[in-house]
Amino acid sequence: MTLYLDVIWFLNFCIDYVLISLTAYILKRNASKKRILIASLLASSYVILVVYPELMVFSQPLLKFLLSIAIMITAFGFKRVRFVVKNVAMFYFVSFVTGGGIFALHYFMQSDAVIMNGVISTKSTGMGDPVSWIFVAGGIPALWYFSKKRVDDITVEKMGSSSLVKVKISIGEVIIFANGLIDTGNKLYDPISKMPVMILDMNIHGTKFPEAIQSAAKDVLSIGTDDQEHPWINKLRIVPYRSVGHQQFLACIKPDQIEIEKDGIPITSPQSLVGLSWTSLSSEGQFDCIVHPKMYLQHVQAS
């Protein structure tokens, strides 16, 4: 069998570059492209083992691990031991995930690409089937994109779950329990009372409100025009807000009390308004109200 070392080396260099770049992306490392390029050259030098069997000693696990440390220091530098360990651990994680994806696609597609001593090679001939090379060359960027998207999704989910709270709204004898999301981007205030405004999904909690309030939430111009008045009408407020450049109005109700519970610790929110929105807040049902940050963070800062 003839081995085309330059082709094998170039493919491994590209893969190493992708793996190191993905490691930098996940850990938010500000590594220059030059350092990643040099680290990729160091990592791809492993293909020399295919040509020189006397160097097979470097295929031992300990020496492989030391090489990984050298690659990470080359790419991201050395600040402290923990910094390097974290980089190496993530590099192995990315390699295992990507390598596992390649193996899964390999057995699914039955290509003739194989990994020999940690180096991607081909069966039958040194060059291999062109379809196999296209498959491997195209599979690595696809897996990089897939891994990047999954990391982004996990990050968003983690950020979202850390901001989720349980909300208890008391209006007279009516108690409303909701799952809230503390949204630091929510800057909605009542311009008169300066009270912060949280948003409640009426698609889920609308039945807890009398028809007069439901109608007011759908159309603020209907406030006070119903034949049957309700005591809660006096609790209604109209708060203006901007949406995509248009001035709109939101019907809000002043509750008797709002309790917010996070990590098992309940706190009583300062006086606030509850905006009644018929727009679905979460397509996946993770939360059904958006909590103004001042309603919770003010208590945290005070404590």
Secondary structure, 3 states (H helix, E strand, C coil): CCCCHHHHHHHHHHHHHHHHHHHHHHHCCCCCHHHHHHHHHHHHHHHHHHHCHHHHHHHCHHHHHHHHHHHHHHHHCCCCHHHHHHHHHHHHHHHHHHHHHHHHHHHHHCCCEEEECCEEEECCCCCCCHHHHHHHHHHHHHHHHHHHHHHHHHHHHHHHHHCEEEEEEEECCEEEEEEEEECCCCCCECCCCCCEEEEEEHHHHHHHCCHHHHHHHHCHHHCCCCCCCCHHHHHEEEEEEEECCEEEEEEEECCCEEEEEECCEEEECCCCEEEEECCCCCCCCCCCEEECHHHHHHHHHHC
